[in-house]
């Protein structure tokens, strides 16, 4: 039995049911793709309101919840104004910016409800401190079940 045939024993996702990821340990995770305002487009008051909304949303999460926000940036090149009516200004902007590099931003929000019977994680039992990421029984060929 090769390591690749045991991948389902190494990865933490057990299955996906009802658009929800279920981990091997019983944790439930729902993922969302967010559309956030572009940087420097909010006023100081709007930014503060936006920030307070995030804080209130996190505070109402139930016990044993994990909130994970991940921003992904990919290199892209400007290819023209999409969905805007063609006029002198949009055509001039398209000529000026066409092919120029920029960073495309995608944001994901994952909400996880940990299983109630799971031990709390501590820094002493962190994955960073372990010698190997995966459990020994999943990669040790002598311990085939």
Number of C-alpha atoms within 10 A of each C-alpha: 7 8 13 10 8 13 12 14 17 17 12 16 17 16 11 13 9 7 9 15 19 20 18 15 13 17 20 19 20 15 15 11 13 13 10 9 10 8 6 8 9 13 9 10 9 11 14 12 13 13 11 12 12 11 11 10 9 13 10 8 14 9 10 13 16 14 13 11 13 13 11 10 12 9 9 13 13 15 13 16 14 8 6 8 10 11 8 9 10 15 13 12 12 15 12 12 14 14 13 10 12 12 12 12 14 14 14 15 15 14 18 21 18 19 14 11 8 11 8 9 9 8 8 9 10 9 13 10 10 11 7 10 10 14 11 10 13 17 18 10 12 7 9 10 6
